[in-house]
């Protein structure tokens, strides 16, 4: 098949970003491109039209390539639920949550076959497949079962590009060290190097390019500068970046986002990066809580585990102390925590059948975790003063809620079939929802933020078109890749393959 794989010297070296940019650049050149990641480990996922979960990055890369995301673009998704276990999703089907050692022993061959089958499926329908590796391909203790990097490249029989993050420092050592640790057959796959996140005058790095090419005998395909083009991030390292988004702005709205060990779908919060008067703070300790204007408890892959973690940290106590003087939001797992009771009847949430936990008791709601997960795209409306605001998003959860609606608590949304979804208080200061990416709906996000602004005596602000401008940002990223990387050379590498 025709394509290539992008490897990185480390996690967060820019693999996803580069593949996304290449997807748009090649699509703009008229090629039909499929993104691909054989095995992904992330609690930040994307729901396809068929209702299957894939990694968030592959969903975004498909959008960049101007094609519909499919389950074959990420056939194996691992969703961590404890330090030693993860839910294994193979081509959209959950196979349970084995420990890491058990996965490598009992599930690896099945996962490997799924990767091969999905690669073959994609190769029939697309001109090229742009593959993304995971972490580093040179983890010597994992090489025998490195499905995302070495096994994928071997099955696809494609060349590789290796990228390093110069902003971290040590790029010469990281690139040459990675190459030296790779088995020779895989070292020979590397047909190009990319220097990522360069700051300053690239002319000053010309001697660096010469050194790399002389000492590795591999051409540098480009030096990509640090770009101010924000994209949804998938790596958990990106969660901390939200703390720094608004550091240079005049900030009026202070939003505290509660950090948890198994937080999921933190791209729910990305649109706040576009709001010039909004600060997003990640709260990991009770002492960091402060007096926020709003508190958001995000989603989690393990609601009860994370609830117990927040209780041990004293953060739940802080939330309850401030619930009367702040806006309180729960999304998916955070929504469940805000109810009265959490019941893990089948062990779907914790792995322990029958485990229960008392919730925050903010909502008149009880949640039972079921064996079957709901994964679906979602459409609905929010009604305000007789006007409907249209919304889209997606649901990923095993919880089934039992809700006591009444005068104080009403459904937050209605779906396209007029079924109620979520809860909102009569004073609109508190709401919860299963719908991920609800804040990506620009008009609705603006409505909510203006509630906060008016409460502080501030004037309303106009709608910021973050989601509506996503395609423009993808075009800008594609143009940056065209400007700073030798895309024509990269296409020739794919056409030549390993011959």
N, C-alpha and C positions, 0 to 999 in steps of 0.2 A: 504494500500500500504506500501511497505518497503522503509524506508528512514529516514532522520532526517532533522531538521532545525537548522542552526547556527545563534544564536542571539548575539548581541554585547551590552555591557553596554553603548556605545556611538556610534555616527557616527565615521567612520574611525578607528574603533577598530580592524580591520583586518578581518572582516567577508568574504569579497570577496577573499582575499589572502588565507585564510584557506580553503574555499570551493574549490578554484582552485587547491590547493595542494592536498586536499583529492580526488578530481576528478582524478588527475593523479595517485595518490597512489592506488586507488581502481581499476582504469583501468589497471594499471600494474599488479594487482593481478588477472586480468581476468574477472572483473565484468563489465557489461554494465551499465554505469552511465549516468543519465540525470541531469544536473544542472537545478535549477529552482528559480525564484524570482517572486512571485505573482504580486507584484506591485513595479515598479521602478520609481524613479524620477530622471531624468538625461537628459541633452542635449548631452551626449556622447553616441552615439548609434552604433549599428552593423546592417548591412544589410545582411539578410540570402539569400540563393540561390533563394528562392521564391520571393525575393524583399520586405520582411517584415522587419520592424525595431524592434529590441529588445535592451535591455541594453548592453553596451559594455562588461560588466563583464560576462554576460551569454554567449556571443559569445566566449570569451576567455576560460571560464570554459568548454564549449563544446569542444573546441580544446584540452584542457587538458584531457578531458575524451575520446578523440579520436573518437568523434561522430560529425555528422553534426549539426550545430545550427539550431533550428527551432523556429517558432513564439510561440510555446507552452512553451518554456523555460522561457519566460517573457511575459505573455499574456496581462499585463496592463503596459503601459509605459506613464509616464507623462513628458512632455517637457516644462519647464517653459518659458513663453514668456513675463511675467511682474511680479510684486511683488505679484499679487493676482490671476493670471490666468495661466493655462498651457494647452498645447495641449494634449488631451486625445486620446491615441492610444490603442484600444482594439483588440487583436489578429490581429494586422497589419492594422486595419481600423481606420482612424482618425474620431473622433466624435466631432471635433471642439475644442474650447478653452474656456471652462467655467471658471468662478471664483471658488475659492476653496469651498466656501459655497454651490454653485450650484452643484458642483461635488458631494459633500457629500450627498446632498439632492436628486439629480436626476440621477446620474450616478453610484452611489456606487453599487446598487444591480446588475446592468448589468455587472459591472466590477467583482463583486464577483462571478457571474455565470460563467464568462469567466475563472476565476482562477480555479474553480471547474472542468469545462470541460477540461481545459488543463492538470490539474493533472490526471484526469481519462485517457486522451489520452496517456500521457507519461507512466502511470503505466502499460499499456498493452505491451509496447515495451522495457522496461528497467528493469534491475534487482533491481536497487535502484534509488531513487531520492534524490539528495543533494540540500537542499533548503537554500537560503540565506535570512535572514531578512533584515530590513532596519532601520537605526538609532538605537533606543532603543525600546524594546518591553514594556517598563514601562512608557510610556508617558501617564499619567493618563487622560489628557484632550482629548486624541485621541483614547483611548482603544475601544470605541464602534464601531469605523470604522477603526481599525488597520488591514488593509487587508494584508499587507506584512508580518506581524509577527503573531499576534494572530489568525486572521481568517484563514490564510494559514495553520498554525499548526493544528487548529481545524478541518478543512476540510480534511486534509491529515491524521489526527490522528497519528502523529509521535512524537517521543521524540525530545528534544532539547539539544544542547550544548550551553553554554554561555561563551563568550570570553571577556576578558578585556585587555586593553592596559596598561601594567605596566609602560611604559615609560612616560605616562602622570602623574603618581603619583596617589595615592588614590585608588589603585586597590581593597583593602579590603572593603573600603566603597562603591565603585561602584558596586562590585559584590553582596555584602550583601544587599545594598540598592535596587538594581534592583530586587533581589529575593523577598524582603519584599514588594515591590510595585506591584508585579504580582498577579493577582487573583489566588487563591489557585489551581484551576484546571490547570492553566498554570505553576505555580511554580512547580507542581508535574511532569511536562513534562521534566524539566531540569535534565538530567541524567549524565551530565559531565561538568566540567569547564576547560577552557583553559586559561593559562596566556600567553599573546602575547607580543612580542618585549622586551624580557628580555636581559639585558646586564650584562656581568660578569660571575662569576662562579655559575652555577645553584645549586651547593651543598650548597651555602650560602642561598638559598631560601627554603631549605627543611622544616625549621620551618614555613615558610609562607604557604607551601602546607598543612602541618599538621593543621595549624590554620584554613585554608579555609575548609578542610574536616571535622574538628571537629565542626565548627560553622555553616556549611551549611548542613552537612550530605550528601554531594554530592562529588563523587570522582573527583580529578583533573586528566584529561586525558593527561596532558603534559604541559611543559613549552617551548614555541617556542621562540628561540632567535631572536634578530634583524638580519635579513638575507640580505646579499648583492646579492639578486637575483631580478633584476628589472622586474616588470610586468607592463603592461598597467593598469593605474589607472582610476577609473570611478568617484569616489567622487570628488566634486569640490574642496575639501580641498587639493587634490593632485596637483592642478595647481601651487600652490606656491612652491612646492618642486623643480620645474625646476630651480628656482633661486639658489638652493644650490647644484645642481648636480656636477658642475665642480669646486667647491671652492678650491680644493687642486691641481689643474692641472696648467700646463703652458699653458696659453690661448692665442691664436693668432687671432681667429675669434670671433667677438662680434655680436651676433644676438639679436635684440630687438623684443620681441613678445608683441603685443599690447593687454592689458587686457580689457575686456568688461563685462558688467553685465550679458549678456546672451550668453557668449562664448560657442561654441559647438565643440565636437570632438577634444579636446585638445590633445588626444593621437596622433594626426597628428605630434606632436613635439617630442614624446618620443624617436625616434631614435637618436636625437642629444645627448642624454645622453651617447651614446657609443663612440662618437667622442672625442678623448682625447685633441684636441686643440680648441674645440668649447665651447663658453660660451653662455648660453641662459638666457636673462634677461627679466623679466616680467615688462612691463612699464604700470603703472597705472596713472601717473601724467606727465604733460609736463616737469617738472623739472627733471624727471628721464630719459629723452630721450637720452641725451648724443650725441655721434657721432658714431653710430653703423655701422658695415660693411654691415649689412642687416637688413631689417625691415620686419616682417611677421604680416599681419593682418589675424587672423584665422577666422574660421567659427563662425556663430552666429545664434541663433534661431529667432532673431528679428533684421534684418539688419538695418532698418530705426531707430528704437529706439537706437541701439548701435551707429549708425552713429551720431545721435544727441548728444548722451552722449560724444563721442570723440570730437565733435565740441565744446561742452561746456567746456571741460577740456583743450582745446587748443592743443590737441594732433594731430589733423588733420593738423593744421598749421605747427607743427613741421615736420610732414611727408613731406609736400609740400616743406618746406625749405630745406630739405635734399635729395629730390628725385633725384637730379642730381649727388649727390656724394655718393649714397648708393644703394645697391640692394634692390628692393622693390617687395614683394610677397603678393598676396592676395589669400586666399583659401575660396571657396564657398561664404559666406556672405562678407568676406573681398574682394574677387574678385568683387562682385557686387558693393561694396562701391567705388571701384577704377574707375568705369565707370562715365558716364556723368549725368545719371538720374536714379532715382529709382521711380517706379510707382506702387503703391499698389491698383490696379484696383478694386479688390474684397475684400480688407481688410484682405487678407491672411497673411500678414506680421505684420501689426499693429493693426488689428481689426477695422480700419477706412477706409471704401471704398473711393477710389479716392485720398487718400493721396499721395503726391509726395515729393521728396527730391532731391536736387542737389547733385551729387556725387563729388568725388575728381577730376574728369575729367582727369585722367591719361590715361585711356583706351577709345578708340572710340567705346563706348558700352552703350546701354540703357537696363535696366532690368525691366520687368513687372512681378509682382508676381501673380501667377495663383492660382485657387482654388485647383487644383490637385497637389499633391506632387510627385516628381520623386524619387523613392528609388530603386536603382539597383546596383548590383556589376558591375565593369567596368574593361575592358581589353583594352590595346592599346599599342602604340609605340611612342617613341621620336626619331627623326632623327638628327644625328650630324655627319657631315663630311662623309655622305654617309652610315653611320652605324645606325642600328636601335637598340634602347634599349627597351626591353619589360617591360611593367609596368602593375600593377594591383592596384585596389583601389575600392572605392564605391562612389556613388552619393546620396545625400539627399538634395533636394532643391525644392522650388516652383517657383523660378525665371526662366524666359525665356529671353535669351539675344538676342539683335539685334546688330550685330557687323559689323563695317566697316573695313574689312581687306585691307591691302595695302602694300606698300613697307616698311613702318616703323613697321607695326604690322602684324604678321603671327600667324596661329594656333600653340599652344604649342604642342599639341599631335594630333594623329589620333587614333580613336578607332578601334576595330577589324573589323568594317565594313568600315573603311577608312573615317569616318565622322570626321570633325575637332572638336577639344575640346580645350578651353582655348585660351589665348593670350600670346605672348611673343614679346618683342621689338627686333628690328634688332640688337642692341648691347648686347642683352641677359641679360641686367641688371634688367629688369622688367618683371614679368610674373604673370598671374592669372589663376586659374583653379577651376572647380567644383569638382575635384577628391580628395576625402579625402584619407589619408594615402599615398599620393604620395611620401613623404619622407621615407616611409617604404621600398621603392624599393632601395636596397642598391647600385646598380650600378648607378642609376640616381642621388641619393643623393650625391654620391661621385663625379659625374661629376659636379654638381652644387657647392659643397663646394670647389672643385679644381679651379673653376672660381674665387671664392672669394680669395682663397690662392694666385693665380697667380697675381691678382690685387694688392695684398699687397706685392708682391715680394717674396712670400714664395714658397717653392717647393710643388709639388703635393704629396698627401698622398694616400696610397693604400686603396682599398675598405674595409670598416668595415662591417662585416657580422652580422648586428644586427637582421634583420628579418629572415635571413637564420638560425640563431642560436636560434630562439624562442623555438623550440621543445626541444633543449638541456636545456634551462632555465626552461621549464616546468618539464622536468625530474629531474633537480636539486631540484626544489621546492617539487616535489613528494618524492624524497629521503629525503629531510629535514623533511617533515611531518612524514615519516616512522621512522626517527631517533629520533625525539623529542616528538611525540605524540604516544599514545598507539592505533595504528590503529586497531589491532585485537580486542581490547576492544570496540572501536567505532563500528566495524562491529557487534559485539555481541549485542550492544545497539540497532542497527537497526533491527537485527533479532528478538530480544525479543519484540521490540516495547513498548507499554504501558501496556502490560499484567503483 
